[in-house]
Amino acid sequence: MTTDLATLLRSRLGLADPFPVDFQRGDVEQADGFERTAIEYRGLEGDVIPAFLFTPKDRDTLGGVVVFHQHNGEFHFGKSEVAGEVGDSFQAFGPALARRGLAVLAPDSISFEDRRAAVRGVEPDHYDWLQHYNAMSYRLLDGDLLMRKCLDDAQRALSVLLQATGMDERRVGVAGHSYGGTTALYHAAVDARCRFACVSGAVCSFETRRREGTGILLFEAVPGLARLMDHHDVLAALGPRPTLVVSGAMDKYSRDADQVVARVGGDFITELRVDGGHALDKERFDAIVEWIVGRVAER
């Protein structure tokens, strides 16, 4: 791990070190090959963070992963999309990984699904986008940053996964696509407890995004960030921990991911580059599941 970058980013964000997190278990639902438990814990602002914990049924737990959900402009979807209940079936990593022997924690990101300010559940609301925007802008007014909040949330999620399952710390990692991939990328860069990382549809240089007019996630709206680092620096900070970078050549959000990976070098990165666009397909979904299962099996 590139300690200098982790230290620099933590200092720039004012990000606290990970620590144990109190959590509560809720309803348990039985499914084919796994159980799903409702989990709640508190964020740094005292806010409630709802999550689903998927655990294998009638088999040993090999390891665990925190899966961060995508954005896709659908603020009414979060953990329930990872659960396969709504949205894109190729985002349903919770059931797929739990049936293969992994424990999976899928939290709602701030301003998504049950963490929206005005409504809860999986129906859209007219003010969803505004609430997401406010999650950034209100913090900027206070001299704070949305990235700090999101990465603090991410660290807490990993703590809860470890505490709820009691599993070996050497067998846990993070994964996500798009917005979730960005979260996984930065989280793994600053948290050495992430022993592997899958980053899908989220690696793209700032230069390319500016040149092509590609939007920047509010998550990454950190003043001066581009003067400090770019995605190849953040990606390099994950080494030597195994990292999977998934991208589509026609995806503007991972347009030059292959070039970013080439700048990093090192054999810790596995790259899957396809001719498709941004949305995951069966090929990429299956490859991500297999790669994650392989990482915990070899430890």
C-alpha positions in Angstrom: 0.0 0.0 0.0 1.3 3.5 -0.9 1.3 4.9 2.6 2.1 8.4 1.5 -1.0 8.7 -0.6 -3.2 7.1 2.1 -1.8 9.5 4.6 -2.1 12.5 2.3 -5.7 11.7 1.4 -6.7 11.0 5.0 -5.2 14.3 6.0 -6.8 16.3 3.2 -10.2 14.9 4.1 -9.8 14.9 7.9 -10.8 11.2 7.8 -10.6 9.4 11.1 -9.1 5.9 11.5 -11.4 2.9 11.5 -12.9 1.7 14.8 -15.4 -0.8 16.1 -19.0 0.1 15.3 -22.2 -0.8 17.3 -24.9 -2.3 15.1 -28.3 -3.8 15.4 -29.7 -6.8 13.6 -33.2 -6.7 12.4 -35.5 -9.0 10.4 -34.0 -12.2 8.8 -35.3 -13.4 5.5 -34.6 -16.9 4.2 -33.8 -17.4 0.5 -32.4 -20.1 -1.7 -28.8 -20.7 -0.5 -28.5 -17.7 1.8 -30.0 -15.6 4.6 -30.5 -11.8 4.4 -30.5 -9.8 7.6 -31.4 -6.2 8.0 -28.6 -4.3 9.7 -28.5 -0.7 11.1 -25.6 1.3 12.5 -24.8 5.0 13.1 -22.7 7.3 11.0 -20.4 10.0 12.2 -23.2 12.5 12.3 -25.5 10.2 14.2 -27.4 9.3 11.1 -28.8 5.8 10.7 -27.1 3.6 8.0 -29.4 0.8 6.8 -27.7 -2.3 5.2 -28.4 -5.8 4.2 -26.1 -8.6 5.4 -26.1 -11.7 3.1 -24.7 -14.9 4.6 -24.4 -18.4 3.1 -26.8 -21.0 4.3 -25.8 -24.7 5.1 -22.1 -24.1 4.1 -19.0 -22.5 5.5 -18.3 -18.8 5.0 -15.2 -18.4 3.0 -14.8 -14.7 3.4 -16.6 -11.4 3.0 -17.0 -8.3 0.9 -18.7 -5.0 1.2 -20.5 -4.2 -2.0 -21.2 -0.5 -2.7 -24.2 0.1 -5.0 -24.2 2.1 -8.2 -25.6 5.5 -8.8 -27.3 5.4 -12.3 -29.4 8.5 -11.4 -31.7 6.2 -9.4 -31.5 7.5 -5.9 -34.4 5.3 -4.8 -32.2 2.2 -5.4 -29.4 1.2 -3.0 -29.0 -2.0 -1.1 -32.2 -3.4 -2.6 -30.5 -3.4 -6.1 -27.5 -5.3 -4.7 -30.2 -7.7 -3.2 -31.7 -8.2 -6.7 -35.1 -6.9 -5.7 -35.1 -3.9 -7.9 -33.2 -2.4 -10.8 -30.5 -4.1 -12.9 -30.2 -7.9 -12.4 -26.5 -7.6 -13.1 -26.1 -5.6 -9.9 -27.4 -8.4 -7.7 -24.1 -9.3 -6.2 -25.5 -10.1 -2.7 -27.3 -13.3 -3.6 -24.7 -14.4 -6.2 -21.8 -14.1 -3.8 -23.6 -15.4 -0.7 -24.6 -18.6 -2.6 -20.9 -19.0 -3.4 -19.9 -18.9 0.3 -19.2 -15.2 0.9 -20.8 -12.9 3.5 -21.8 -9.6 1.8 -22.7 -6.3 3.4 -24.6 -3.9 1.2 -25.2 -0.5 2.8 -27.3 2.4 1.4 -25.1 5.3 0.5 -26.0 8.7 1.8 -29.0 10.2 -0.1 -30.0 6.8 -1.6 -33.0 4.5 -0.9 -33.6 4.6 2.9 -31.1 7.4 3.4 -33.0 10.0 1.5 -34.0 13.1 3.4 -37.6 13.2 2.3 -38.7 9.6 1.6 -37.8 6.0 2.2 -38.2 2.9 0.1 -37.6 2.2 -3.6 -40.0 4.6 -5.2 -38.5 7.8 -6.8 -39.1 11.3 -5.5 -39.1 14.5 -7.4 -36.4 16.0 -5.1 -34.0 13.0 -5.0 -31.4 14.7 -7.1 -31.6 17.9 -5.0 -31.1 16.0 -1.8 -28.0 14.3 -3.3 -26.7 17.7 -4.4 -27.4 19.1 -0.9 -25.4 16.3 0.7 -22.3 17.8 -1.0 -23.1 21.5 -0.9 -24.2 21.7 2.7 -21.0 20.1 3.8 -19.0 22.6 1.6 -20.7 25.4 3.5 -19.3 23.9 6.7 -15.8 23.4 5.3 -16.5 19.6 5.1 -16.5 17.2 2.2 -18.9 14.6 0.9 -16.0 12.3 0.2 -15.1 12.3 3.9 -18.6 11.3 4.9 -18.8 8.6 2.2 -15.4 7.1 3.1 -16.2 7.2 6.8 -19.4 5.4 6.0 -17.4 2.8 4.0 -15.0 2.2 6.8 -17.9 1.6 9.2 -19.4 -0.8 6.8 -16.3 -2.9 6.7 -16.1 -2.8 10.5 -19.7 -4.0 10.8 -19.0 -6.8 8.3 -16.1 -8.0 10.3 -17.9 -7.8 13.7 -21.2 -9.3 12.5 -19.5 -12.3 11.0 -16.4 -12.7 13.2 -14.4 -13.7 10.1 -10.7 -13.6 9.5 -9.6 -10.1 8.5 -7.4 -11.5 5.8 -10.5 -12.6 3.9 -12.4 -9.4 3.4 -12.5 -6.8 0.6 -14.6 -4.3 -1.2 -16.3 -4.1 -4.6 -18.6 -1.9 -6.6 -19.6 -0.7 -10.0 -19.7 3.0 -11.2 -20.4 5.1 -8.1 -19.8 2.0 -6.0 -16.6 1.4 -7.9 -15.4 4.9 -7.1 -16.2 4.3 -3.4 -14.4 1.0 -3.5 -11.3 2.5 -5.2 -10.8 5.3 -2.7 -11.9 3.2 0.3 -9.3 0.5 -0.5 -6.6 3.2 -1.0 -7.1 4.6 2.6 -8.1 1.4 4.5 -5.5 -1.4 4.7 -8.2 -3.8 6.0 -9.5 -4.1 2.4 -7.4 -7.1 1.4 -8.8 -7.0 -2.2 -10.8 -4.6 -4.3 -13.0 -4.9 -7.4 -13.4 -1.5 -9.2 -15.8 -1.6 -12.1 -16.8 1.2 -14.5 -15.0 3.8 -12.4 -11.4 4.2 -13.4 -10.8 7.2 -15.7 -8.2 10.0 -15.6 -9.3 13.5 -14.8 -7.7 14.7 -18.0 -9.8 12.4 -20.2 -13.0 13.3 -18.3 -12.3 17.0 -18.8 -11.4 16.6 -22.4 -14.6 14.7 -23.1 -16.8 16.7 -20.9 -17.6 13.7 -18.6 -19.3 14.6 -15.4 -17.5 14.3 -12.1 -19.2 12.5 -9.2 -20.1 14.8 -6.3 -18.2 12.3 -4.2 -15.0 13.5 -6.0 -15.7 17.2 -5.7 -12.8 17.9 -3.4 -11.1 21.3 -4.0 -7.5 20.7 -5.3 -7.8 17.0 -5.6 -6.6 16.9 -9.2 -3.4 18.7 -8.1 -2.7 16.1 -5.5 -3.5 12.9 -7.4 -5.2 11.2 -10.3 -6.7 7.7 -10.7 -3.4 6.0 -11.5 -2.1 7.3 -8.1 -5.1 6.0 -6.2 -5.1 2.7 -8.0 -1.3 2.3 -7.3 -2.1 2.7 -3.6 -4.0 -0.5 -3.6 -0.9 -2.6 -4.4 0.2 -5.2 -3.7 -3.3 -6.2 -2.7 -5.2 -8.0 -5.5 -7.3 -5.6 -7.6 -9.7 -6.2 -10.4 -10.3 -3.3 -12.8 -13.3 -3.8 -15.1 -14.1 -1.4 -17.9 -15.9 -1.0 -21.2 -14.1 0.6 -24.2 -17.4 2.5 -25.0 -17.9 3.6 -21.4 -17.2 7.3 -20.9 -16.7 6.7 -17.2 -13.9 4.3 -17.8 -12.8 5.5 -21.2 -9.0 5.2 -20.6 -9.0 2.7 -17.8 -6.6 0.5 -19.8 -4.2 3.4 -20.0 -4.5 4.2 -16.3 -3.8 0.6 -15.5 -0.8 0.6 -17.8 0.6 3.6 -15.9 0.4 1.8 -12.6 2.1 -1.5 -13.7 2.6 -4.3 -11.3 1.1 -7.8 -11.2 -1.4 -7.1 -8.5 -4.0 -5.8 -11.0 -6.2 -8.0 -13.1 -7.8 -6.1 -15.9 -11.0 -7.0 -17.7 -11.6 -4.7 -20.7 -14.6 -5.3 -22.9 -16.1 -3.6 -26.0 -19.3 -2.7 -24.1 -20.7 0.4 -22.5 -21.1 1.4 -18.9 -23.9 -0.9 -17.7 -22.8 -4.3 -16.6 -23.6 -7.4 -18.7 -23.6 -11.1 -17.9 -19.9 -11.5 -19.0 -18.7 -8.8 -16.6 -21.1 -9.8 -13.8 -20.0 -13.4 -13.9 -16.3 -12.5 -14.1 -16.6 -10.2 -11.1 -18.3 -12.9 -9.0 -15.7 -15.5 -10.0 -12.8 -13.2 -9.3 -14.0 -12.3 -5.8 -14.7 -15.9 -4.9 -11.2 -16.8 -6.1 -9.6 -14.1 -4.0 -11.1 -15.3 -0.7 -10.6 -19.0 -1.6 -6.8 -18.5 -2.0 -6.3 -16.9 1.3 
